[in-house]
Amino acid sequence: MKTFKDILNESFDKPYGPIQWKGQQGFGKSITIKGEFKTDEGTPYQIEFVVFPGDDGGNAANVEFKQLGNVKGNPTGITGAGDQFRVFATVIDGIEDIVKKSKTYRSSI
């Protein structure tokens, strides 16, 4: 029988991909990096990763993700397809990708 930990680990090990990074923009002292991906059903999502000066003299980051468009007339973006774990796994993958590419940030998820 699988443990809860096994089920949770399996839930996050099948991200959608690849994420198409759309470049970066600078505004003041912050940098914004955006990327998009689609689920197997073609539902588009956007990830926005913003790096800015932290209070401790280092850098801090904010990560947001959202479903793009109005799916099936549902303004909340909840699809009911049960793919929330794969969507979140893709967001985690995106965070790890940005951290690896920057080589200057550390992540704590």
N, C-alpha and C positions, 0 to 999 in steps of 0.2 A: 504494500500500500504506500502511495506517495505521501510524503509529509507536506505540510503547508509551505515550508521553505522550498521544497522541490517544485511545487506548483507555481510559487511566486517567481522563482528563478527561470522556469520555463516560459512564464508569461512575458518576460522581458528579453528573451534571447532571440526573438524573430522580428527585428525591426523592418519596416518598409525601407526601400532605398532605390537608388541612391538619392541623397539630398543634392539638389542643384543649388549651389551657392551663387548668389546674385551680386557678389562684390561687396564692397564696404564704403561707408560714407563717414566723414568726420564732421563733427559739429562741436565747436569749442574744444574741450579736452576729452570728449567722448568719441568712441568709434562704434558705429552700428553695422552689423553684418547680418544680412538676411538670406534665407534659403527657403526652398520649397520642395515638397515631395507629394506624391500621390499614393493613396491606398490601392489595393488590388482592384477595388471597385471604381477607381478613378477620382475619388474625393480628394481635392487639393487642400494642402495645409501649408502654412507659413511659419517659419521659426525666425525670431528676431533676437539677436544676441547683442547686448549693449555693454561695452566696457567703459568704465569711467574711473576717475581718481577716487580712491577710498579714503576713509577718515584716518587710516593708519599710515598714510604715505604710499601705500601700495595701490593696486588696482582692485576694483570690485566689478561685478558683472550682474546684469539682469537678463533673464531669459524668459521670453514669452512665446507662446505658440497659439495658433488659432486656425480654425477651419476657414477656408476661403469660400466665398459664395454662399448661397442660400440652398441648402440641400433639401430636396423633397418638400419645399415650402416651409421648412422649419428654421425660423430665425435664430434659434439657440445653437444650431449646428450639431445637435445630438442626433446621431444617425440611427441608433438602435441596432447597429450591426454587430455589436460586441467586440469591436476591434480597438477599444481604448488602451489595452495593454500594448498592442503593437504600435499604436500612435505614440504613446509615451516612451516606448523603447526606442523609437526613431528619434525622438527629441533628445533622449539621453545619448544616443549615438552621435547626434549633431554636436552636443556639448563636448563630448570627448574628442571629436574631430577638430573643433576649434581650439581646444586646449592643446592638443598635440601639435597643431600647426603653429601656434603662437610660441610654444616652448617657454613662455615666461609666466604663464598663469598656472595656478593649481586649482583643482576642482574638488569640491566636497558635495556629493549628491546624497 
